[in-house]
Amino acid sequence: MNTPLPAGAERGVMAGYLDALSLVERLHRLLLDVIKDEFERVGVLEVNAVQALLLFNIGDNEVTAGELKSRGYYQGSNVSYNLKKLVEGGFMHHKRCEIDRRAVRVRLTPRGQEIRRTVAALFARHAEGLVSAQVLDLDALDEMTHTLRRLERYWSDQIRYIY
């Protein structure tokens, strides 16, 4: 279905919004490419970029797949598949939840922690590089984060409003 574009000033807002959406999508793909390249550079080929980011985001926590989905990090089948592969690869421990036997809790193994440290070191280099190359300073980063959080809140409210 083709929706006609609005006229006048609304067209400018629509164009800006679509440009921002496209940029968010590209940035996510680029982040995954950067992580993939880092792991190729250091010779770690057992995990993909999504799995490495998953390990980074879990950190020192013990979580269920449902918790990861509800935090908004990952889509349903994607989480289950990647958690299964990470457990099989020895990057995560898993055990049945004591309270809800249907749920499985996962946490990083020492091997998973090593992947997490690699991603953390990459992100630390990027943070330093953004500042030293004068791409972003702390104020610009704070402003960008604030704007993205407002967009996140708006989208979350739209989902809640539907249901």
Backbone as a chain_set.jsonl record, in Angstrom:
{"seq": "MNTPLPAGAERGVMAGYLDALSLVERLHRLLLDVIKDEFERVGVLEVNAVQALLLFNIGDNEVTAGELKSRGYYQGSNVSYNLKKLVEGGFMHHKRCEIDRRAVRVRLTPRGQEIRRTVAALFARHAEGLVSAQVLDLDALDEMTHTLRRLERYWSDQIRYIY", "coords": {"N": [[0.843, -1.177, 0.0], [0.616, 2.142, -0.913], [1.291, 5.045, 0.738], [0.387, 8.378, 0.525], [2.709, 11.099, 0.588], [2.805, 13.694, 3.046], [1.97, 17.211, 2.659], [3.813, 20.342, 2.32], [5.194, 21.754, 5.291], [4.895, 19.505, 6.852], [5.842, 17.548, 5.174], [8.57, 17.977, 5.289], [9.102, 17.231, 7.938], [8.359, 14.546, 7.787], [10.236, 13.619, 5.884], [12.597, 14.083, 7.306], [12.166, 12.377, 9.483], [12.046, 9.84, 8.207], [14.64, 9.772, 7.207], [16.074, 9.734, 9.607], [15.193, 7.258, 10.632], [16.261, 5.514, 8.725], [18.961, 6.005, 9.166], [19.298, 5.052, 11.822], [18.848, 2.33, 11.391], [21.008, 1.749, 9.61], [23.176, 2.369, 11.287], [22.946, 0.387, 13.256], [23.448, -1.93, 11.733], [26.053, -1.299, 10.91], [27.375, -1.261, 13.39], [27.268, -3.991, 14.035], [28.859, -4.942, 11.926], [31.319, -3.741, 12.574], [31.907, -5.025, 14.986], [32.066, -7.667, 14.058], [34.295, -7.445, 12.321], [36.28, -6.834, 14.207], [36.433, -9.218, 15.682], [37.265, -10.953, 13.674], [39.749, -9.804, 13.205], [41.11, -10.358, 15.609], [41.095, -13.045, 15.474], [38.996, -14.651, 16.407], [36.523, -16.745, 15.662], [34.364, -18.216, 16.4], [32.023, -17.114, 17.338], [29.308, -15.034, 16.27], [28.639, -11.57, 15.366], [26.207, -10.696, 16.506], [25.886, -12.545, 18.565], [28.167, -11.967, 20.088], [27.561, -9.361, 20.92], [25.315, -9.917, 22.411], [26.467, -11.42, 24.521], [28.026, -9.381, 25.616], [26.017, -7.605, 26.498], [24.672, -9.141, 28.405], [26.6, -9.488, 30.351], [27.701, -9.585, 33.706], [25.403, -10.613, 34.688], [22.726, -12.927, 35.506], [20.34, -14.233, 33.517], [17.09, -14.724, 31.907], [15.893, -15.828, 28.68], [13.511, -14.57, 28.159], [13.727, -12.265, 29.746], [15.732, -10.889, 28.378], [14.405, -10.389, 25.975], [12.274, -8.812, 26.909], [13.623, -6.59, 27.807], [14.145, -5.439, 25.497], [16.345, -5.919, 23.907], [16.568, -7.957, 21.975], [14.945, -9.934, 19.4], [12.437, -12.535, 19.634], [12.807, -15.398, 18.457], [15.379, -15.109, 17.588], [16.84, -14.643, 19.944], [16.524, -17.096, 21.359], [17.694, -18.968, 19.571], [20.351, -17.964, 19.378], [21.176, -18.041, 22.084], [21.099, -20.804, 22.505], [23.135, -21.654, 20.727], [25.326, -20.356, 21.918], [25.448, -21.614, 24.402], [25.975, -24.247, 23.558], [28.476, -23.769, 22.435], [30.025, -23.317, 24.635], [30.128, -20.813, 25.793], [28.285, -19.912, 27.535], [26.655, -20.767, 30.613], [23.835, -22.739, 31.487], [20.777, -23.185, 33.29], [17.848, -24.668, 34.675], [15.234, -22.613, 35.845], [14.53, -22.2, 39.258], [12.033, -21.417, 40.26], [10.216, -21.168, 38.065], [9.979, -23.762, 36.159], [9.88, -23.927, 33.424], [11.392, -21.91, 32.422], [14.723, -20.993, 31.512], [17.732, -20.099, 32.964], [20.552, -18.136, 32.169], [24.103, -17.576, 32.175], [27.332, -16.071, 31.766], [30.172, -18.026, 30.86], [33.686, -18.473, 31.726], [34.851, -18.362, 29.187], [32.885, -16.987, 27.746], [33.012, -14.583, 29.142], [35.473, -13.683, 28.266], [34.957, -13.047, 25.588], [33.157, -11.002, 26.068], [34.889, -9.136, 27.281], [36.513, -8.521, 25.094], [34.708, -7.186, 23.388], [34.078, -5.043, 25.089], [36.584, -3.776, 25.242], [36.87, -2.982, 22.588], [34.717, -1.152, 22.395], [35.598, 0.716, 24.278], [37.89, 1.701, 23.009], [36.637, 2.902, 20.838], [35.096, 4.895, 22.121], [37.116, 6.512, 23.188], [38.36, 7.196, 20.78], [36.352, 8.676, 19.459], [36.309, 10.995, 20.966], [39.026, 11.876, 20.895], [39.403, 12.261, 18.148], [37.753, 14.303, 17.807], [35.121, 13.885, 17.011], [32.822, 13.543, 18.524], [31.968, 15.142, 21.579], [31.576, 14.905, 25.167], [29.249, 16.351, 25.826], [27.844, 16.456, 23.364], [27.452, 13.746, 22.952], [25.848, 13.13, 25.166], [23.589, 14.681, 24.511], [22.772, 13.464, 22.103], [22.166, 10.883, 23.053], [20.094, 11.504, 24.809], [18.155, 12.422, 22.976], [17.733, 10.086, 21.455], [16.68, 8.442, 23.465], [14.269, 9.74, 23.939], [12.964, 9.22, 21.521], [12.856, 6.431, 21.714], [11.163, 6.187, 23.945], [8.828, 7.34, 22.897], [8.191, 5.502, 20.813], [7.83, 3.194, 22.382], [5.608, 3.979, 23.875], [3.748, 4.088, 21.805], [3.42, 1.4, 21.177], [2.378, 0.421, 23.584], [0.01, 1.85, 23.607], [-1.457, 0.732, 21.534], [-2.133, -1.778, 22.505]], "CA": [[0.0, 0.0, 0.0], [1.377, 3.385, -1.01], [0.713, 6.149, 1.492], [0.899, 9.637, -0.024], [3.481, 11.942, 1.5], [2.113, 14.931, 3.417], [2.405, 18.416, 1.948], [4.386, 21.468, 3.051], [6.105, 21.566, 6.426], [4.799, 18.112, 7.301], [6.706, 16.757, 4.296], [9.917, 18.114, 5.836], [9.169, 16.395, 9.139], [8.324, 13.155, 7.328], [11.531, 13.326, 5.266], [13.578, 14.009, 8.391], [11.887, 11.16, 10.258], [12.474, 8.688, 7.408], [16.099, 9.819, 7.173], [16.53, 9.283, 10.928], [14.946, 5.813, 10.712], [17.256, 4.868, 7.876], [20.247, 6.136, 9.849], [19.312, 4.125, 12.962], [19.032, 0.99, 10.818], [22.383, 1.631, 9.112], [24.099, 2.359, 12.423], [22.894, -0.938, 13.882], [24.185, -2.859, 10.856], [27.474, -0.944, 10.988], [27.881, -1.735, 14.68], [27.497, -5.432, 13.91], [30.02, -5.116, 11.042], [32.517, -3.358, 13.323], [32.167, -6.121, 15.931], [32.512, -8.816, 13.254], [35.664, -7.169, 11.879], [37.176, -6.935, 15.367], [36.635, -10.629, 16.007], [38.112, -11.507, 12.611], [41.097, -9.27, 13.425], [41.754, -11.056, 16.723], [41.083, -14.477, 15.19], [37.911, -15.37, 17.09], [35.516, -16.975, 14.635], [33.337, -19.12, 16.932], [30.787, -16.372, 17.623], [29.027, -13.955, 15.324], [28.547, -10.251, 16.001], [24.999, -10.643, 17.34], [26.177, -13.333, 19.768], [29.14, -11.214, 20.887], [26.831, -8.257, 21.535], [24.465, -10.549, 23.427], [27.34, -11.706, 25.664], [28.379, -8.091, 26.216], [24.849, -7.045, 27.188], [24.362, -9.959, 29.584], [27.611, -9.115, 31.341], [27.82, -10.42, 34.901], [24.06, -10.973, 35.134], [22.114, -14.214, 35.183], [19.063, -13.803, 32.941], [16.347, -15.647, 31.045], [15.663, -15.299, 27.335], [12.38, -13.648, 28.277], [14.213, -10.986, 30.274], [16.441, -10.211, 27.294], [13.387, -9.903, 25.04], [11.492, -7.732, 27.526], [14.489, -5.404, 27.878], [14.162, -4.859, 24.16], [17.602, -6.122, 23.198], [16.542, -8.938, 20.898], [13.683, -10.545, 19.004], [12.206, -13.84, 20.239], [13.495, -16.579, 17.944], [16.784, -14.746, 17.514], [17.424, -14.854, 21.271], [16.558, -18.527, 21.668], [18.686, -19.602, 18.708], [21.702, -17.538, 19.75], [21.496, -18.584, 23.407], [21.384, -22.234, 22.318], [24.464, -21.759, 20.115], [26.333, -19.922, 22.89], [25.564, -22.693, 25.393], [26.669, -25.348, 22.876], [29.863, -23.372, 22.205], [30.737, -23.164, 25.897], [30.227, -19.402, 26.16], [27.288, -19.651, 28.568], [26.075, -21.836, 31.427], [22.383, -22.615, 31.593], [20.124, -24.062, 34.262], [16.406, -24.442, 34.833], [14.854, -21.692, 36.909], [13.951, -22.899, 40.411], [10.639, -21.022, 40.456], [9.465, -21.508, 36.856], [10.782, -24.814, 35.524], [9.886, -23.739, 31.965], [12.399, -20.895, 32.096], [16.133, -21.349, 31.66], [18.577, -18.951, 33.296], [21.88, -18.248, 31.565], [25.151, -16.641, 32.596], [28.543, -16.268, 30.98], [31.286, -18.851, 31.326], [34.926, -17.709, 31.525], [35.021, -18.158, 27.741], [31.956, -15.911, 27.403], [33.552, -13.345, 29.72], [36.569, -13.243, 27.397], [34.304, -12.382, 24.453], [32.625, -9.741, 26.608], [36.015, -8.208, 27.463], [36.941, -8.083, 23.761], [33.739, -6.172, 22.948], [34.251, -3.878, 25.963], [37.813, -3.094, 24.824], [36.542, -2.337, 21.314], [33.884, 0.012, 22.685], [36.439, 1.701, 24.973], [38.702, 2.341, 21.965], [35.756, 3.786, 20.069], [34.751, 6.055, 22.951], [38.315, 7.354, 23.205], [38.569, 7.701, 19.423], [35.356, 9.713, 19.167], [36.732, 12.222, 21.645], [40.334, 12.337, 20.415], [39.253, 12.722, 16.764], [36.791, 15.403, 17.902], [33.866, 13.525, 16.347], [31.816, 13.859, 19.541], [32.429, 15.346, 22.948], [30.622, 14.356, 26.133], [27.966, 17.06, 25.716], [27.162, 16.005, 22.141], [27.044, 12.359, 23.195], [24.696, 13.196, 26.082], [22.438, 15.212, 23.768], [22.34, 12.419, 21.178], [21.553, 9.826, 23.857], [18.815, 12.042, 25.291], [17.233, 12.43, 21.837], [17.386, 8.693, 21.139], [15.795, 7.949, 24.535], [12.935, 10.301, 23.699], [12.388, 8.438, 20.425], [12.553, 5.11, 22.284], [9.983, 6.34, 24.8], [7.682, 7.567, 22.012], [7.838, 4.225, 20.177], [7.295, 2.31, 23.431], [4.249, 4.446, 24.167], [2.887, 3.707, 20.682], [3.133, -0.029, 21.325], [1.474, 0.287, 24.734], [-1.273, 2.445, 23.258], [-2.151, -0.216, 20.659], [-2.648, -2.89, 23.301]], "C": [[0.887, 1.238, 0.0], [0.652, 4.491, -0.27], [1.262, 7.443, 0.919], [1.655, 10.428, 1.036], [2.694, 13.203, 1.822], [2.698, 16.127, 2.663], [3.084, 19.398, 2.899], [5.362, 21.093, 4.141], [6.075, 20.131, 6.931], [5.679, 17.2, 6.457], [8.146, 16.814, 4.808], [10.106, 17.264, 7.074], [9.207, 14.927, 8.737], [9.671, 12.757, 6.724], [12.616, 13.191, 6.332], [13.419, 12.747, 9.218], [12.362, 9.925, 9.506], [13.995, 8.621, 7.309], [16.674, 9.313, 8.495], [16.332, 7.775, 11.086], [15.985, 5.038, 9.913], [18.631, 4.889, 8.541], [20.356, 5.175, 11.032], [19.538, 2.697, 12.467], [20.47, 0.774, 10.355], [23.387, 1.563, 10.25], [24.11, 1.002, 13.113], [23.669, -1.955, 13.039], [25.683, -2.582, 10.906], [28.102, -1.41, 12.294], [28.187, -3.228, 14.604], [28.693, -5.717, 13.0], [31.323, -4.795, 11.762], [32.896, -4.469, 14.307], [32.694, -7.34, 15.185], [33.964, -8.629, 12.817], [36.667, -7.291, 13.021], [37.46, -8.396, 15.703], [37.437, -11.344, 14.926], [39.556, -11.064, 12.82], [41.832, -10.023, 14.522], [41.684, -12.577, 16.575], [40.049, -15.285, 15.95], [36.767, -15.515, 16.095], [34.366, -17.847, 15.121], [32.018, -18.424, 17.246], [30.575, -15.326, 16.535], [28.825, -12.651, 16.099], [27.333, -10.134, 16.915], [25.242, -11.388, 18.647], [27.159, -12.602, 20.67], [28.454, -10.054, 21.608], [25.899, -8.768, 22.63], [25.281, -10.846, 24.684], [27.726, -10.411, 26.381], [27.22, -7.551, 27.05], [24.442, -7.852, 28.414], [25.338, -9.641, 30.705], [27.707, -10.094, 32.485], [26.469, -10.908, 35.411], [23.716, -12.425, 34.811], [20.696, -13.888, 34.749], [18.364, -14.947, 32.222], [16.223, -15.006, 29.667], [14.528, -14.287, 27.367], [12.797, -12.285, 28.793], [14.948, -10.202, 29.192], [15.457, -9.63, 26.285], [12.642, -8.712, 25.633], [12.318, -6.461, 27.696], [14.635, -4.748, 26.513], [15.446, -5.068, 23.395], [17.435, -6.95, 21.93], [15.14, -9.429, 20.609], [13.633, -11.984, 19.507], [13.027, -14.993, 19.709], [14.992, -16.335, 17.857], [17.479, -15.012, 18.849], [17.579, -16.339, 21.546], [17.633, -19.242, 20.865], [20.098, -19.253, 19.163], [22.102, -18.025, 21.133], [21.859, -20.061, 23.302], [22.792, -22.425, 21.751], [25.57, -21.367, 21.102], [26.526, -20.956, 23.993], [26.34, -23.852, 24.778], [28.146, -25.038, 22.672], [30.671, -23.17, 23.477], [30.914, -21.721, 26.347], [29.267, -19.029, 27.286], [26.959, -20.927, 29.316], [24.567, -21.656, 31.372], [21.865, -23.585, 32.637], [18.653, -23.694, 34.334], [16.169, -23.515, 36.015], [14.164, -22.477, 38.02], [12.455, -22.631, 40.55], [9.766, -21.45, 39.28], [10.297, -22.493, 36.048], [10.8, -24.707, 33.996], [11.002, -22.797, 31.541], [13.802, -21.431, 32.35], [16.909, -20.07, 31.928], [19.964, -19.194, 32.714], [22.819, -17.217, 32.179], [26.412, -16.996, 31.828], [29.518, -17.216, 31.668], [32.547, -17.982, 31.232], [35.192, -17.422, 30.042], [34.097, -17.029, 27.246], [32.424, -14.57, 27.935], [34.691, -12.795, 28.861], [36.017, -12.519, 26.165], [33.775, -11.018, 24.899], [33.741, -8.713, 26.772], [36.516, -7.678, 26.115], [36.016, -6.99, 23.234], [33.901, -4.897, 23.781], [35.497, -3.085, 25.567], [37.594, -2.357, 23.499], [35.742, -1.059, 21.557], [34.682, 1.1, 23.405], [37.33, 2.439, 23.971], [37.859, 3.314, 21.148], [35.414, 5.049, 20.853], [35.919, 7.036, 22.987], [38.54, 7.993, 21.833], [37.597, 8.803, 19.036], [35.764, 11.05, 19.769], [38.035, 12.745, 21.047], [40.275, 12.836, 18.971], [38.259, 13.881, 16.665], [35.536, 15.152, 17.057], [32.704, 13.894, 17.257], [32.522, 14.18, 20.848], [31.336, 14.835, 23.882], [29.257, 15.034, 26.028], [27.175, 16.593, 24.496], [26.655, 14.577, 22.305], [25.83, 12.311, 24.119], [23.438, 13.67, 25.355], [21.879, 14.158, 22.805], [21.617, 11.301, 21.931], [20.187, 10.264, 24.366], [17.762, 12.013, 24.172], [16.797, 11.013, 21.478], [16.473, 8.094, 22.204], [14.37, 8.495, 24.374], [12.23, 9.553, 22.576], [11.991, 7.049, 20.912], [11.275, 5.169, 23.129], [8.718, 6.534, 23.949], [7.238, 6.259, 21.362], [7.246, 3.257, 21.19], [5.867, 2.693, 23.782], [3.281, 4.072, 23.047], [2.489, 2.241, 20.775], [2.152, -0.239, 22.465], [0.076, 0.787, 24.399], [-2.104, 1.476, 22.41], [-2.813, -1.305, 21.483], [-3.32, -2.364, 24.53]], "O": [[1.798, 1.36, 0.818], [-0.478, 4.837, -0.615], [2.479, 7.604, 0.829], [1.295, 10.429, 2.214], [1.989, 13.728, 0.96], [3.791, 16.047, 2.102], [2.948, 19.298, 4.118], [6.234, 20.243, 3.96], [7.09, 19.599, 7.382], [6.202, 16.201, 6.951], [8.861, 15.813, 4.765], [11.154, 16.642, 7.248], [9.994, 14.152, 9.28], [10.189, 11.68, 7.018], [13.452, 12.29, 6.265], [14.404, 12.12, 9.608], [13.008, 9.055, 10.089], [14.572, 7.534, 7.326], [17.644, 8.556, 8.506], [17.206, 7.089, 11.616], [16.517, 4.03, 10.377], [19.372, 3.907, 8.484], [21.399, 4.55, 11.224], [20.322, 1.948, 13.05], [21.081, -0.249, 10.662], [24.343, 0.79, 10.192], [25.17, 0.519, 13.512], [24.451, -2.743, 13.57], [26.491, -3.51, 10.94], [29.232, -1.898, 12.305], [29.241, -3.675, 15.057], [29.463, -6.638, 13.272], [32.321, -5.493, 11.585], [34.071, -4.81, 14.441], [33.655, -7.973, 15.623], [34.77, -9.551, 12.93], [37.774, -7.794, 12.828], [38.602, -8.763, 15.977], [38.211, -12.25, 15.233], [40.482, -11.853, 12.635], [43.025, -10.3, 14.4], [42.156, -13.311, 17.443], [40.214, -16.493, 16.118], [36.122, -14.533, 15.729], [33.479, -18.185, 14.338], [30.995, -19.09, 17.404], [31.529, -14.803, 15.958], [28.839, -12.638, 17.33], [27.422, -9.536, 17.987], [24.849, -10.918, 19.715], [27.003, -12.615, 21.891], [28.738, -9.795, 22.778], [25.723, -8.114, 23.657], [24.834, -10.555, 25.793], [27.747, -10.36, 27.611], [27.42, -7.094, 28.175], [23.915, -7.286, 29.372], [24.948, -9.538, 31.868], [27.786, -11.303, 32.267], [26.401, -11.55, 36.459], [24.338, -13.056, 33.956], [19.925, -13.325, 35.527], [18.956, -15.994, 31.961], [16.422, -13.802, 29.508], [14.579, -13.266, 26.681], [12.287, -11.262, 28.338], [14.801, -8.983, 29.1], [15.646, -8.517, 25.795], [12.404, -7.718, 24.946], [11.759, -5.365, 27.726], [15.176, -3.649, 26.388], [15.637, -4.465, 22.338], [18.085, -6.678, 20.921], [14.254, -9.352, 21.46], [14.673, -12.584, 19.776], [13.869, -15.526, 20.432], [15.785, -17.259, 18.034], [18.586, -15.549, 18.876], [18.66, -16.79, 21.926], [18.398, -20.035, 21.414], [20.942, -20.135, 19.316], [23.258, -18.391, 21.341], [22.813, -20.517, 23.933], [23.552, -23.261, 22.239], [26.634, -21.985, 21.114], [27.645, -21.155, 24.468], [27.26, -24.384, 25.401], [28.981, -25.941, 22.728], [31.867, -22.885, 23.414], [31.762, -21.435, 27.193], [29.404, -17.978, 27.912], [26.975, -22.021, 28.752], [24.08, -20.535, 31.225], [22.428, -24.659, 32.846], [18.269, -22.551, 34.083], [16.824, -23.625, 37.052], [13.311, -23.322, 37.75], [11.696, -23.527, 40.919], [8.698, -22.029, 39.477], [11.216, -22.094, 35.333], [11.64, -25.326, 33.343], [11.499, -22.885, 30.419], [14.034, -22.211, 33.273], [16.762, -19.08, 31.211], [20.483, -20.309, 32.759], [22.403, -16.152, 32.634], [26.537, -18.102, 31.302], [29.666, -17.206, 32.89], [32.485, -16.869, 30.71], [35.701, -16.357, 29.694], [34.502, -16.215, 26.417], [32.263, -13.541, 27.278], [34.853, -11.58, 28.745], [36.556, -11.493, 25.754], [33.927, -10.017, 24.199], [33.557, -7.543, 26.437], [36.901, -6.513, 26.012], [36.482, -5.985, 22.697], [33.864, -3.794, 23.237], [35.468, -1.854, 25.558], [38.078, -1.24, 23.317], [36.052, -0.01, 20.993], [34.46, 2.286, 23.162], [37.507, 3.654, 24.068], [38.308, 4.409, 20.809], [35.442, 6.15, 20.303], [35.731, 8.243, 22.836], [38.869, 9.175, 21.734], [37.976, 9.758, 18.359], [35.585, 12.103, 19.156], [38.137, 13.929, 20.726], [41.023, 13.743, 18.606], [37.965, 14.372, 15.575], [34.969, 16.073, 16.471], [31.721, 14.487, 16.813], [33.539, 13.574, 21.185], [30.287, 14.383, 23.424], [28.224, 14.371, 26.128], [25.969, 16.362, 24.589], [25.561, 14.241, 21.851], [24.896, 11.545, 23.886], [22.353, 13.125, 25.56], [20.664, 13.982, 22.704], [20.57, 10.829, 21.487], [19.235, 9.484, 24.355], [16.617, 11.624, 24.402], [15.616, 10.772, 21.226], [15.58, 7.313, 21.876], [13.393, 7.795, 24.641], [11.033, 9.282, 22.666], [10.92, 6.548, 20.569], [10.416, 4.294, 23.027], [7.67, 5.963, 24.247], [6.049, 5.94, 21.357], [6.267, 2.572, 20.894], [5.014, 1.825, 23.966], [2.118, 3.77, 23.313], [1.347, 1.884, 20.485], [1.195, -1.0, 22.325], [-0.921, 0.221, 24.848], [-3.325, 1.413, 22.559], [-3.937, -1.712, 21.187], [-3.824, -3.142, 25.339]]}, "num_chains": 1, "name": "protein.A"}
